[in-house]
Amino acid sequence: MAGPYNNDPYGANFDVGVLGVGNLLLRDDGFGVHFIRYIETRHSFPDSVWLMDGGTAGIFLSSFFEGVKRAVVIDAVLLDETPGTILRFSHEELKARSAMMRMSPHQVGVLEVLEISRLRDKAPRQVDFFTVVPMDISTGLGLSPVLEERLPCVASMLLWHLDGLGIAVKAC
C-alpha cells in the first residue's frame, strides 16, 4: 500500500482505490481478497493507486472509500448466472439490482458504507464493481477451479479500466 499521493479538496489521497472484499473461509466468497493477492504479485502499481484487502471489514471500509477519488470493488455476487460469469456494475446499477441479488453480509456493508460516505460528502466520484458469480461458497479455504481461472480475466479488466483512466501499471 502506497502513501498519500496528493492533496484533494475532498480529502481523497489516491486517484483510484481497488478494494477486494469477501470471506476467505467461504471458498469462492473470498474471490475479492484472493484477487488483491493475485494482482499484487504480478503487477507494480503507481503511488496514485491504493490496493486494499478489505476482507469482511464492513463499516471499517469508510476510510478506504473516503480516501480515493475513484473506486473499483472486486467481489463475488450470487446471481442466477453460470458460475464464473464476470459482470461489471456501476454503483447505481448495483444499488438498483441489489433487491434482486442474494447478497452476503459484507456486500451489504459495502453498499451501506458507500451511502454513509456519500452523506458525509466524502464518497468517491465513481465506484465500479467487478463481480464474479461463485461456484462454491461452502466452508473451506481456496477458490474453486472455476473462479481460480477467472483471476487473470478480472485482472485484465482492471488493467484495461486503469489504462482508460490514464494510469499505467507495470508487470513485475
BAVEXKE-779713 format. One line per field, with one value per atom (N, C-alpha, C): residue number from 1; residue in three letters; chain; atom name; x, y, z. Coordinates in Angstrom, 1 decimal. Example, Ala and Ser with C-alpha at 12.3 -4.5 7.8 and 13.67 -1.06 7.14 Angstrom:
BEGIN
i: [1, 1, 1, 2, 2, 2]
aa: [ALA, ALA, ALA, SER, SER, SER]
ch: [A, A, A, A, A, A]
at: [N, CA, C, N, CA, C]
u: [13.2, 12.3, 13.2, 12.8, 13.7, 12.9]
v: [-5.7, -4.5, -3.3, -2.2, -1.1, 0.0]
w: [7.8, 7.8, 7.8, 7.1, 7.1, 7.9]
***
This chain:
BEGIN
i: [1, 1, 1, 2, 2, 2, 3, 3, 3, 4, 4, 4, 5, 5, 5, 6, 6, 6, 7, 7, 7, 8, 8, 8, 9, 9, 9, 10, 10, 10, 11, 11, 11, 12, 12, 12, 13, 13, 13, 14, 14, 14, 15, 15, 15, 16, 16, 16, 17, 17, 17, 18, 18, 18, 19, 19, 19, 20, 20, 20, 21, 21, 21, 22, 22, 22, 23, 23, 23, 24, 24, 24, 25, 25, 25, 26, 26, 26, 27, 27, 27, 28, 28, 28, 29, 29, 29, 30, 30, 30, 31, 31, 31, 32, 32, 32, 33, 33, 33, 34, 34, 34, 35, 35, 35, 36, 36, 36, 37, 37, 37, 38, 38, 38, 39, 39, 39, 40, 40, 40, 41, 41, 41, 42, 42, 42, 43, 43, 43, 44, 44, 44, 45, 45, 45, 46, 46, 46, 47, 47, 47, 48, 48, 48, 49, 49, 49, 50, 50, 50, 51, 51, 51, 52, 52, 52, 53, 53, 53, 54, 54, 54, 55, 55, 55, 56, 56, 56, 57, 57, 57, 58, 58, 58, 59, 59, 59, 60, 60, 60, 61, 61, 61, 62, 62, 62, 63, 63, 63, 64, 64, 64, 65, 65, 65, 66, 66, 66, 67, 67, 67, 68, 68, 68, 69, 69, 69, 70, 70, 70, 71, 71, 71, 72, 72, 72, 73, 73, 73, 74, 74, 74, 75, 75, 75, 76, 76, 76, 77, 77, 77, 78, 78, 78, 79, 79, 79, 80, 80, 80, 81, 81, 81, 82, 82, 82, 83, 83, 83, 84, 84, 84, 85, 85, 85, 86, 86, 86, 87, 87, 87, 88, 88, 88, 89, 89, 89, 90, 90, 90, 91, 91, 91, 92, 92, 92, 93, 93, 93, 94, 94, 94, 95, 95, 95, 96, 96, 96, 97, 97, 97, 98, 98, 98, 99, 99, 99, 100, 100, 100, 101, 101, 101, 102, 102, 102, 103, 103, 103, 104, 104, 104, 105, 105, 105, 106, 106, 106, 107, 107, 107, 108, 108, 108, 109, 109, 109, 110, 110, 110, 111, 111, 111, 112, 112, 112, 113, 113, 113, 114, 114, 114, 115, 115, 115, 116, 116, 116, 117, 117, 117, 118, 118, 118, 119, 119, 119, 120, 120, 120, 121, 121, 121, 122, 122, 122, 123, 123, 123, 124, 124, 124, 125, 125, 125, 126, 126, 126, 127, 127, 127, 128, 128, 128, 129, 129, 129, 130, 130, 130, 131, 131, 131, 132, 132, 132, 133, 133, 133, 134, 134, 134, 135, 135, 135, 136, 136, 136, 137, 137, 137, 138, 138, 138, 139, 139, 139, 140, 140, 140, 141, 141, 141, 142, 142, 142, 143, 143, 143, 144, 144, 144, 145, 145, 145, 146, 146, 146, 147, 147, 147, 148, 148, 148, 149, 149, 149, 150, 150, 150, 151, 151, 151, 152, 152, 152, 153, 153, 153, 154, 154, 154, 155, 155, 155, 156, 156, 156, 157, 157, 157, 158, 158, 158, 159, 159, 159, 160, 160, 160, 161, 161, 161, 162, 162, 162, 163, 163, 163, 164, 164, 164, 165, 165, 165, 166, 166, 166, 167, 167, 167, 168, 168, 168, 169, 169, 169, 170, 170, 170, 171, 171, 171, 172, 172, 172]
aa: [MET, MET, MET, ALA, ALA, ALA, GLY, GLY, GLY, PRO, PRO, PRO, TYR, TYR, TYR, ASN, ASN, ASN, ASN, ASN, ASN, ASP, ASP, ASP, PRO, PRO, PRO, TYR, TYR, TYR, GLY, GLY, GLY, ALA, ALA, ALA, ASN, ASN, ASN, PHE, PHE, PHE, ASP, ASP, ASP, VAL, VAL, VAL, GLY, GLY, GLY, VAL, VAL, VAL, LEU, LEU, LEU, GLY, GLY, GLY, VAL, VAL, VAL, GLY, GLY, GLY, ASN, ASN, ASN, LEU, LEU, LEU, LEU, LEU, LEU, LEU, LEU, LEU, ARG, ARG, ARG, ASP, ASP, ASP, ASP, ASP, ASP, GLY, GLY, GLY, PHE, PHE, PHE, GLY, GLY, GLY, VAL, VAL, VAL, HIS, HIS, HIS, PHE, PHE, PHE, ILE, ILE, ILE, ARG, ARG, ARG, TYR, TYR, TYR, ILE, ILE, ILE, GLU, GLU, GLU, THR, THR, THR, ARG, ARG, ARG, HIS, HIS, HIS, SER, SER, SER, PHE, PHE, PHE, PRO, PRO, PRO, ASP, ASP, ASP, SER, SER, SER, VAL, VAL, VAL, TRP, TRP, TRP, LEU, LEU, LEU, MET, MET, MET, ASP, ASP, ASP, GLY, GLY, GLY, GLY, GLY, GLY, THR, THR, THR, ALA, ALA, ALA, GLY, GLY, GLY, ILE, ILE, ILE, PHE, PHE, PHE, LEU, LEU, LEU, SER, SER, SER, SER, SER, SER, PHE, PHE, PHE, PHE, PHE, PHE, GLU, GLU, GLU, GLY, GLY, GLY, VAL, VAL, VAL, LYS, LYS, LYS, ARG, ARG, ARG, ALA, ALA, ALA, VAL, VAL, VAL, VAL, VAL, VAL, ILE, ILE, ILE, ASP, ASP, ASP, ALA, ALA, ALA, VAL, VAL, VAL, LEU, LEU, LEU, LEU, LEU, LEU, ASP, ASP, ASP, GLU, GLU, GLU, THR, THR, THR, PRO, PRO, PRO, GLY, GLY, GLY, THR, THR, THR, ILE, ILE, ILE, LEU, LEU, LEU, ARG, ARG, ARG, PHE, PHE, PHE, SER, SER, SER, HIS, HIS, HIS, GLU, GLU, GLU, GLU, GLU, GLU, LEU, LEU, LEU, LYS, LYS, LYS, ALA, ALA, ALA, ARG, ARG, ARG, SER, SER, SER, ALA, ALA, ALA, MET, MET, MET, MET, MET, MET, ARG, ARG, ARG, MET, MET, MET, SER, SER, SER, PRO, PRO, PRO, HIS, HIS, HIS, GLN, GLN, GLN, VAL, VAL, VAL, GLY, GLY, GLY, VAL, VAL, VAL, LEU, LEU, LEU, GLU, GLU, GLU, VAL, VAL, VAL, LEU, LEU, LEU, GLU, GLU, GLU, ILE, ILE, ILE, SER, SER, SER, ARG, ARG, ARG, LEU, LEU, LEU, ARG, ARG, ARG, ASP, ASP, ASP, LYS, LYS, LYS, ALA, ALA, ALA, PRO, PRO, PRO, ARG, ARG, ARG, GLN, GLN, GLN, VAL, VAL, VAL, ASP, ASP, ASP, PHE, PHE, PHE, PHE, PHE, PHE, THR, THR, THR, VAL, VAL, VAL, VAL, VAL, VAL, PRO, PRO, PRO, MET, MET, MET, ASP, ASP, ASP, ILE, ILE, ILE, SER, SER, SER, THR, THR, THR, GLY, GLY, GLY, LEU, LEU, LEU, GLY, GLY, GLY, LEU, LEU, LEU, SER, SER, SER, PRO, PRO, PRO, VAL, VAL, VAL, LEU, LEU, LEU, GLU, GLU, GLU, GLU, GLU, GLU, ARG, ARG, ARG, LEU, LEU, LEU, PRO, PRO, PRO, CYS, CYS, CYS, VAL, VAL, VAL, ALA, ALA, ALA, SER, SER, SER, MET, MET, MET, LEU, LEU, LEU, LEU, LEU, LEU, TRP, TRP, TRP, HIS, HIS, HIS, LEU, LEU, LEU, ASP, ASP, ASP, GLY, GLY, GLY, LEU, LEU, LEU, GLY, GLY, GLY, ILE, ILE, ILE, ALA, ALA, ALA, VAL, VAL, VAL, LYS, LYS, LYS, ALA, ALA, ALA, CYS, CYS, CYS]
ch: [A, A, A, A, A, A, A, A, A, A, A, A, A, A, A, A, A, A, A, A, A, A, A, A, A, A, A, A, A, A, A, A, A, A, A, A, A, A, A, A, A, A, A, A, A, A, A, A, A, A, A, A, A, A, A, A, A, A, A, A, A, A, A, A, A, A, A, A, A, A, A, A, A, A, A, A, A, A, A, A, A, A, A, A, A, A, A, A, A, A, A, A, A, A, A, A, A, A, A, A, A, A, A, A, A, A, A, A, A, A, A, A, A, A, A, A, A, A, A, A, A, A, A, A, A, A, A, A, A, A, A, A, A, A, A, A, A, A, A, A, A, A, A, A, A, A, A, A, A, A, A, A, A, A, A, A, A, A, A, A, A, A, A, A, A, A, A, A, A, A, A, A, A, A, A, A, A, A, A, A, A, A, A, A, A, A, A, A, A, A, A, A, A, A, A, A, A, A, A, A, A, A, A, A, A, A, A, A, A, A, A, A, A, A, A, A, A, A, A, A, A, A, A, A, A, A, A, A, A, A, A, A, A, A, A, A, A, A, A, A, A, A, A, A, A, A, A, A, A, A, A, A, A, A, A, A, A, A, A, A, A, A, A, A, A, A, A, A, A, A, A, A, A, A, A, A, A, A, A, A, A, A, A, A, A, A, A, A, A, A, A, A, A, A, A, A, A, A, A, A, A, A, A, A, A, A, A, A, A, A, A, A, A, A, A, A, A, A, A, A, A, A, A, A, A, A, A, A, A, A, A, A, A, A, A, A, A, A, A, A, A, A, A, A, A, A, A, A, A, A, A, A, A, A, A, A, A, A, A, A, A, A, A, A, A, A, A, A, A, A, A, A, A, A, A, A, A, A, A, A, A, A, A, A, A, A, A, A, A, A, A, A, A, A, A, A, A, A, A, A, A, A, A, A, A, A, A, A, A, A, A, A, A, A, A, A, A, A, A, A, A, A, A, A, A, A, A, A, A, A, A, A, A, A, A, A, A, A, A, A, A, A, A, A, A, A, A, A, A, A, A, A, A, A, A, A, A, A, A, A, A, A, A, A, A, A, A, A, A, A, A, A, A, A, A, A, A, A, A, A, A, A, A, A, A, A, A, A, A, A, A, A, A, A, A, A, A, A, A, A, A, A, A, A, A, A, A, A, A, A, A, A, A, A, A, A]
at: [N, CA, C, N, CA, C, N, CA, C, N, CA, C, N, CA, C, N, CA, C, N, CA, C, N, CA, C, N, CA, C, N, CA, C, N, CA, C, N, CA, C, N, CA, C, N, CA, C, N, CA, C, N, CA, C, N, CA, C, N, CA, C, N, CA, C, N, CA, C, N, CA, C, N, CA, C, N, CA, C, N, CA, C, N, CA, C, N, CA, C, N, CA, C, N, CA, C, N, CA, C, N, CA, C, N, CA, C, N, CA, C, N, CA, C, N, CA, C, N, CA, C, N, CA, C, N, CA, C, N, CA, C, N, CA, C, N, CA, C, N, CA, C, N, CA, C, N, CA, C, N, CA, C, N, CA, C, N, CA, C, N, CA, C, N, CA, C, N, CA, C, N, CA, C, N, CA, C, N, CA, C, N, CA, C, N, CA, C, N, CA, C, N, CA, C, N, CA, C, N, CA, C, N, CA, C, N, CA, C, N, CA, C, N, CA, C, N, CA, C, N, CA, C, N, CA, C, N, CA, C, N, CA, C, N, CA, C, N, CA, C, N, CA, C, N, CA, C, N, CA, C, N, CA, C, N, CA, C, N, CA, C, N, CA, C, N, CA, C, N, CA, C, N, CA, C, N, CA, C, N, CA, C, N, CA, C, N, CA, C, N, CA, C, N, CA, C, N, CA, C, N, CA, C, N, CA, C, N, CA, C, N, CA, C, N, CA, C, N, CA, C, N, CA, C, N, CA, C, N, CA, C, N, CA, C, N, CA, C, N, CA, C, N, CA, C, N, CA, C, N, CA, C, N, CA, C, N, CA, C, N, CA, C, N, CA, C, N, CA, C, N, CA, C, N, CA, C, N, CA, C, N, CA, C, N, CA, C, N, CA, C, N, CA, C, N, CA, C, N, CA, C, N, CA, C, N, CA, C, N, CA, C, N, CA, C, N, CA, C, N, CA, C, N, CA, C, N, CA, C, N, CA, C, N, CA, C, N, CA, C, N, CA, C, N, CA, C, N, CA, C, N, CA, C, N, CA, C, N, CA, C, N, CA, C, N, CA, C, N, CA, C, N, CA, C, N, CA, C, N, CA, C, N, CA, C, N, CA, C, N, CA, C, N, CA, C, N, CA, C, N, CA, C, N, CA, C, N, CA, C, N, CA, C, N, CA, C, N, CA, C, N, CA, C, N, CA, C, N, CA, C, N, CA, C, N, CA, C, N, CA, C, N, CA, C, N, CA, C, N, CA, C, N, CA, C, N, CA, C, N, CA, C, N, CA, C, N, CA, C, N, CA, C, N, CA, C, N, CA, C, N, CA, C, N, CA, C, N, CA, C, N, CA, C, N, CA, C, N, CA, C]
u: [0.8, 0.0, 0.9, 0.6, 1.4, 0.9, 1.8, 1.4, 0.5, 0.1, -0.7, -0.1, -1.0, -0.5, -0.6, -1.8, -1.9, -2.9, -3.1, -3.9, -5.3, -6.2, -7.5, -8.4, -9.2, -10.0, -11.1, -11.4, -12.4, -11.8, -10.5, -9.8, -9.3, -9.5, -9.0, -7.5, -6.8, -5.4, -4.9, -5.8, -5.4, -6.4, -5.8, -6.7, -7.7, -7.2, -8.0, -7.7, -8.8, -8.6, -9.2, -8.5, -9.0, -9.2, -10.4, -10.8, -11.3, -10.7, -11.1, -11.8, -13.1, -13.8, -14.3, -14.5, -15.0, -14.5, -15.1, -14.8, -14.0, -12.7, -11.8, -12.2, -13.0, -13.5, -14.6, -15.2, -16.3, -15.9, -14.8, -14.3, -14.4, -15.3, -15.4, -15.9, -16.5, -16.9, -15.7, -14.5, -13.3, -12.6, -13.3, -12.7, -12.0, -12.6, -12.0, -10.7, -10.6, -9.3, -8.3, -8.6, -7.7, -7.2, -8.1, -7.8, -6.7, -6.8, -5.8, -4.5, -4.5, -3.2, -2.6, -3.5, -3.0, -2.4, -3.1, -2.6, -1.4, -1.3, -0.1, 1.2, 1.1, 2.3, 2.7, 1.8, 2.1, 2.3, 1.9, 1.9, 2.4, 3.0, 3.5, 2.7, 2.0, 1.1, 1.7, 1.4, 1.9, 1.4, 2.0, 1.6, 0.2, -0.4, -1.7, -2.8, -2.4, -3.4, -3.2, -4.3, -4.4, -5.0, -4.3, -4.9, -5.1, -6.3, -6.7, -7.4, -7.0, -7.7, -8.7, -10.0, -11.0, -11.7, -11.4, -12.0, -13.5, -13.9, -15.3, -15.4, -14.6, -14.4, -15.6, -16.6, -17.8, -17.6, -18.1, -18.1, -16.6, -15.7, -14.3, -13.7, -14.5, -14.0, -14.2, -14.8, -15.1, -13.8, -12.8, -11.5, -11.0, -11.2, -10.8, -11.7, -13.0, -13.9, -13.7, -13.4, -13.2, -11.8, -10.9, -9.6, -9.2, -10.3, -10.0, -11.0, -10.5, -11.4, -12.3, -11.7, -12.5, -12.2, -13.2, -13.0, -13.5, -12.8, -13.2, -13.3, -14.4, -14.6, -14.7, -13.9, -13.8, -14.5, -15.5, -16.3, -17.0, -17.5, -18.4, -19.8, -20.7, -22.1, -23.0, -23.9, -24.8, -25.9, -25.8, -26.8, -27.2, -28.4, -28.8, -28.1, -26.8, -26.0, -25.0, -24.4, -23.4, -22.3, -21.9, -20.7, -19.5, -18.8, -17.7, -18.0, -19.3, -19.7, -19.1, -18.5, -18.0, -18.9, -19.3, -20.2, -19.6, -19.8, -19.4, -20.6, -20.7, -21.8, -21.2, -21.9, -21.7, -22.3, -22.0, -22.6, -24.1, -24.6, -26.0, -26.7, -26.1, -26.6, -26.7, -25.7, -25.7, -26.8, -26.9, -28.0, -29.4, -29.6, -30.9, -31.1, -30.1, -30.2, -30.2, -29.7, -29.5, -30.7, -31.9, -33.1, -33.3, -32.8, -32.9, -31.7, -30.7, -29.5, -29.5, -29.0, -28.7, -27.4, -27.3, -26.0, -25.6, -24.3, -23.8, -23.6, -23.4, -23.3, -22.2, -21.1, -20.0, -20.4, -21.2, -21.7, -22.6, -23.6, -24.5, -23.7, -22.7, -21.8, -21.1, -20.7, -20.0, -21.0, -22.2, -23.2, -23.6, -23.7, -24.0, -22.9, -21.7, -20.5, -20.5, -20.7, -20.7, -21.8, -23.0, -24.0, -23.6, -23.0, -22.6, -21.5, -20.6, -19.6, -20.2, -21.3, -22.0, -22.7, -23.3, -24.0, -23.0, -21.7, -20.7, -20.0, -20.4, -19.8, -18.4, -18.1, -16.7, -16.6, -17.6, -17.6, -16.8, -16.3, -15.6, -16.5, -15.9, -16.7, -17.3, -16.6, -17.1, -16.7, -17.7, -17.4, -17.9, -17.0, -17.4, -17.2, -18.0, -17.9, -17.6, -16.5, -16.2, -16.5, -17.5, -18.0, -17.9, -17.9, -17.9, -18.9, -19.6, -20.6, -19.9, -20.0, -19.3, -19.9, -19.0, -19.5, -19.7, -18.8, -18.9, -18.6, -19.7, -19.5, -19.6, -19.3, -19.3, -18.1, -18.1, -17.0, -15.8, -14.7, -13.4, -12.5, -11.3, -10.3, -10.0, -9.6, -9.3, -10.4, -10.1, -11.2, -11.4, -12.6, -12.9, -12.1, -11.9, -11.1, -11.7, -13.0, -13.7, -13.4, -13.4, -13.0, -11.5, -10.8, -9.3, -8.9, -9.6, -9.4, -9.8, -10.7, -11.2, -10.3, -9.3, -8.4, -7.7, -7.1, -6.4, -7.4, -8.6, -9.6, -10.0, -10.3, -10.6, -9.4, -8.2, -7.0, -6.9, -7.2, -7.1, -8.2, -9.4, -10.4, -10.0, -9.4, -8.9, -7.8, -6.9, -5.8, -6.3, -7.2, -7.8, -8.6, -9.3, -10.0, -9.0, -8.0, -7.0, -6.3, -6.0, -5.4, -6.3, -7.6, -8.6, -8.6, -8.2, -8.1, -6.7, -5.9, -4.5, -3.5, -3.8, -2.9, -2.2, -0.9, 0.0, 0.4, 0.2, 0.6, 1.6, 2.7, 3.8, 3.7, 4.1, 4.2, 5.4, 5.4, 6.6, 7.5]
v: [-1.2, 0.0, 1.2, 2.1, 3.3, 4.4, 5.4, 6.5, 7.5, 8.6, 9.6, 10.2, 10.4, 10.8, 12.3, 12.9, 14.3, 14.9, 16.2, 16.9, 17.3, 16.5, 16.7, 17.5, 18.4, 19.2, 18.4, 17.2, 16.4, 15.4, 15.4, 14.5, 13.3, 13.1, 11.9, 11.9, 10.9, 10.9, 10.0, 9.3, 8.4, 8.7, 8.6, 8.7, 7.6, 6.3, 5.1, 4.2, 3.6, 2.6, 1.3, 0.2, -1.1, -2.0, -2.3, -3.0, -4.4, -5.4, -6.8, -7.1, -7.6, -8.0, -9.4, -10.0, -11.4, -12.1, -13.2, -14.1, -15.3, -15.3, -16.3, -17.7, -17.8, -19.0, -19.7, -19.0, -19.5, -19.6, -20.3, -20.6, -19.4, -19.5, -18.5, -17.1, -17.0, -15.8, -14.9, -15.5, -14.7, -14.3, -14.3, -14.0, -12.6, -11.6, -10.3, -10.2, -10.9, -10.9, -11.7, -12.9, -13.6, -12.8, -12.0, -11.2, -10.2, -9.5, -8.5, -9.2, -10.3, -11.0, -11.4, -11.9, -12.3, -11.1, -10.0, -8.9, -8.2, -8.2, -7.5, -8.3, -9.6, -10.3, -10.3, -9.8, -9.8, -8.4, -7.4, -6.0, -5.0, -4.0, -2.9, -1.6, -1.1, 0.0, 1.3, 2.4, 3.7, 4.1, 5.1, 5.6, 6.2, 6.5, 7.0, 6.0, 4.7, 3.6, 2.9, 2.7, 2.1, 0.7, -0.4, -1.7, -2.1, -2.6, -3.0, -4.3, -5.2, -6.4, -5.9, -5.8, -5.4, -6.5, -7.8, -8.9, -8.7, -8.8, -8.6, -7.4, -6.3, -5.2, -4.3, -4.4, -3.6, -2.1, -1.6, -0.1, 0.4, -0.5, 0.0, 0.3, 0.0, 0.4, 1.9, 2.6, 4.0, 4.8, 4.5, 5.3, 5.0, 3.8, 3.5, 4.3, 4.3, 5.0, 6.5, 7.0, 8.4, 8.9, 8.0, 8.3, 8.1, 7.9, 7.7, 8.5, 8.9, 9.7, 8.8, 7.6, 6.6, 5.2, 4.4, 3.1, 1.9, 0.8, -0.4, -1.5, -2.1, -3.1, -4.5, -5.4, -6.8, -7.7, -8.4, -9.2, -10.4, -11.3, -12.4, -12.0, -12.2, -11.9, -13.0, -13.4, -14.5, -14.1, -14.5, -14.3, -15.6, -15.6, -16.7, -16.7, -16.8, -16.9, -18.1, -18.5, -19.6, -19.2, -20.1, -19.8, -19.5, -18.4, -17.9, -16.8, -16.5, -15.3, -14.0, -13.2, -11.9, -10.8, -10.0, -8.8, -7.6, -6.5, -5.2, -4.3, -3.6, -2.8, -1.4, -0.4, 0.9, 0.8, 1.8, 1.8, 1.9, 2.8, 3.0, 1.7, 1.0, -0.3, -1.3, -1.4, -2.4, -2.1, -0.8, -0.5, -0.8, -0.6, -0.9, -2.4, -3.2, -4.6, -5.3, -4.6, -5.3, -6.0, -5.5, -6.2, -7.6, -7.7, -9.0, -9.9, -9.4, -10.3, -10.9, -12.0, -12.6, -12.2, -11.3, -10.7, -11.2, -11.4, -11.8, -10.5, -10.7, -9.5, -8.5, -8.9, -7.9, -7.1, -7.6, -6.8, -5.8, -6.1, -5.1, -4.0, -4.4, -3.5, -2.5, -3.0, -2.1, -1.1, -1.5, -0.5, 0.5, 0.0, 0.9, 1.9, 1.4, 2.3, 3.4, 3.0, 4.0, 5.1, 4.6, 5.6, 6.5, 6.0, 6.8, 7.8, 7.4, 8.3, 9.4, 9.0, 9.9, 11.0, 10.6, 11.5, 12.5, 12.0, 12.9, 13.7, 13.6, 14.3, 13.9, 12.6, 12.2, 10.9, 10.6, 9.3, 9.5, 8.5, 8.6, 9.1, 9.8, 10.3, 9.2, 8.1, 7.0, 5.7, 4.7, 3.4, 2.4, 1.5, 0.4, -0.9, -1.9, -3.2, -4.2, -5.0, -6.1, -7.3, -8.0, -9.2, -10.5, -11.5, -12.9, -13.7, -14.6, -15.5, -16.7, -16.9, -18.0, -19.4, -20.4, -21.8, -22.5, -22.2, -22.9, -21.9, -21.7, -20.8, -21.6, -22.9, -23.7, -23.3, -23.8, -23.6, -24.3, -23.5, -24.1, -23.0, -23.4, -22.4, -22.6, -21.5, -21.6, -21.5, -21.0, -20.8, -22.1, -22.2, -23.4, -23.2, -24.3, -24.2, -23.2, -23.1, -22.2, -20.7, -20.4, -19.0, -18.7, -19.7, -19.6, -19.2, -19.8, -19.4, -18.0, -17.4, -16.1, -15.0, -15.3, -14.2, -13.5, -14.1, -13.4, -12.6, -13.0, -12.3, -11.0, -11.1, -9.9, -8.9, -9.5, -8.7, -7.9, -8.5, -7.8, -6.7, -7.0, -6.0, -4.8, -5.0, -3.9, -3.1, -3.8, -3.1, -2.3, -2.8, -2.0, -0.8, -1.0, 0.1, 1.2, 0.8, 1.8, 2.5, 1.8, 2.4, 3.4, 3.2, 4.2, 5.4, 5.3, 6.4, 7.1, 6.6, 7.2, 6.7, 5.6, 5.0, 3.8, 3.9, 2.9, 1.9, 0.6, -0.4, -1.3, -1.6, -2.4, -3.8, -4.8, -6.1, -6.3, -7.2, -7.5, -8.4]
w: [0.0, 0.0, 0.0, -0.9, -1.1, -0.1, 0.1, 1.0, 0.3, 0.9, 0.3, -0.9, -1.9, -3.3, -3.5, -3.2, -3.5, -2.5, -2.6, -1.7, -2.4, -2.3, -2.9, -2.0, -2.4, -1.6, -0.8, -1.4, -0.7, 0.2, 0.4, 1.3, 0.7, -0.6, -1.3, -1.5, -1.0, -1.2, -2.4, -3.0, -4.1, -5.2, -6.5, -7.6, -7.8, -7.5, -7.6, -6.5, -6.0, -5.0, -5.5, -5.3, -5.7, -4.5, -4.2, -2.9, -3.3, -2.7, -2.8, -1.5, -1.5, -0.3, -0.4, 0.7, 0.8, 2.0, 2.2, 3.4, 2.9, 3.3, 2.9, 3.4, 4.4, 5.0, 4.2, 3.2, 2.4, 1.0, 0.7, -0.6, -1.6, -2.6, -3.6, -3.1, -2.0, -1.4, -1.2, -1.0, -0.8, -2.1, -3.2, -4.5, -4.5, -4.0, -4.0, -3.2, -2.1, -1.3, -2.1, -2.7, -3.5, -4.7, -5.2, -6.4, -6.0, -4.9, -4.5, -4.3, -3.7, -3.5, -4.9, -5.8, -7.1, -7.9, -7.9, -8.8, -8.1, -6.8, -6.2, -6.5, -6.7, -7.0, -8.5, -9.3, -10.8, -11.4, -10.6, -11.2, -10.2, -10.7, -9.9, -10.2, -9.1, -9.3, -8.9, -9.5, -9.1, -7.8, -7.2, -5.8, -5.8, -7.0, -7.0, -6.9, -6.8, -6.7, -5.4, -4.7, -3.4, -3.6, -3.4, -3.4, -1.9, -1.7, -0.3, -0.2, 0.7, 1.0, 2.1, 1.7, 2.7, 3.5, 3.1, 3.8, 4.0, 5.3, 5.7, 6.6, 6.4, 7.3, 7.5, 6.6, 6.8, 7.0, 8.1, 8.3, 8.4, 8.7, 8.8, 7.4, 6.3, 5.0, 4.6, 5.5, 5.3, 5.0, 5.7, 5.4, 4.0, 3.5, 2.1, 1.1, 1.2, 0.3, 0.4, 1.6, 1.8, 1.4, 1.1, 0.7, -0.8, -1.6, -3.0, -3.9, -5.0, -6.0, -6.7, -7.1, -7.8, -7.1, -7.1, -6.5, -7.4, -7.3, -8.0, -6.9, -6.8, -5.8, -6.5, -6.1, -6.6, -5.6, -6.1, -5.2, -5.9, -5.1, -5.6, -5.3, -6.3, -6.1, -6.6, -5.7, -6.0, -7.0, -8.2, -9.2, -9.9, -10.5, -11.3, -12.6, -12.6, -13.8, -13.7, -14.7, -14.7, -13.8, -12.9, -12.0, -12.9, -12.4, -13.2, -14.1, -14.2, -15.1, -14.4, -15.2, -14.7, -15.2, -14.2, -14.5, -13.9, -14.6, -14.2, -13.9, -12.8, -12.4, -12.0, -12.2, -11.6, -10.2, -9.3, -8.0, -8.1, -9.0, -9.2, -9.7, -10.7, -11.2, -10.1, -9.3, -8.2, -7.2, -6.9, -5.9, -6.5, -7.8, -8.4, -8.4, -8.6, -8.7, -7.4, -6.3, -5.0, -4.5, -4.7, -4.2, -4.9, -6.1, -6.8, -6.5, -5.9, -5.7, -4.3, -4.2, -2.9, -2.4, -1.5, -1.1, 0.2, 0.4, 1.7, 2.5, 3.8, 4.7, 4.4, 3.9, 3.6, 2.4, 1.4, 0.3, 0.7, 1.6, 2.1, 2.8, 3.6, 4.3, 3.3, 2.2, 1.2, 0.7, 0.4, -0.1, 1.0, 2.2, 3.3, 3.6, 3.6, 3.8, 2.7, 1.5, 0.4, 0.7, 1.1, 1.4, 2.5, 3.6, 4.7, 4.2, 3.4, 2.8, 2.0, 1.2, 0.4, 1.3, 2.3, 3.3, 3.9, 4.1, 4.6, 3.5, 2.3, 1.1, 1.0, 1.2, 1.1, 0.3, -0.5, -1.3, -2.5, -3.1, -4.4, -5.4, -6.4, -7.5, -8.4, -8.5, -9.3, -8.6, -8.6, -8.0, -9.0, -9.3, -10.2, -9.5, -9.8, -9.2, -10.2, -10.1, -11.0, -10.2, -10.6, -9.8, -10.6, -9.8, -10.4, -9.7, -10.4, -9.8, -9.2, -7.9, -7.3, -7.7, -7.5, -7.8, -6.4, -5.4, -4.2, -3.0, -2.2, -1.0, 0.3, 0.2, 1.4, 2.3, 3.5, 4.4, 3.8, 3.7, 3.2, 2.7, 2.5, 2.0, 0.6, -0.1, -1.5, -2.5, -3.6, -4.7, -5.4, -5.9, -6.8, -8.1, -8.8, -10.1, -11.0, -11.1, -12.0, -11.7, -10.4, -10.0, -10.1, -9.8, -9.9, -11.3, -12.3, -13.7, -14.1, -13.3, -13.6, -13.1, -12.2, -11.7, -12.8, -13.8, -14.9, -15.7, -15.9, -16.7, -16.0, -14.7, -13.9, -13.9, -13.8, -13.8, -15.1, -16.2, -17.5, -17.5, -17.0, -17.0, -16.2, -15.0, -14.2, -14.8, -15.4, -16.1, -17.2, -18.0, -19.1, -18.6, -17.5, -16.8, -16.4, -15.7, -15.2, -16.4, -17.4, -18.6, -19.2, -19.2, -19.7, -18.8, -17.5, -16.6, -16.7, -17.6, -17.7, -16.7, -16.1, -15.1, -15.7, -15.7, -16.3, -15.2, -15.4, -14.4, -15.1, -14.4, -14.9, -14.4, -15.3, -14.9, -14.1, -13.1, -12.2, -12.9]
***
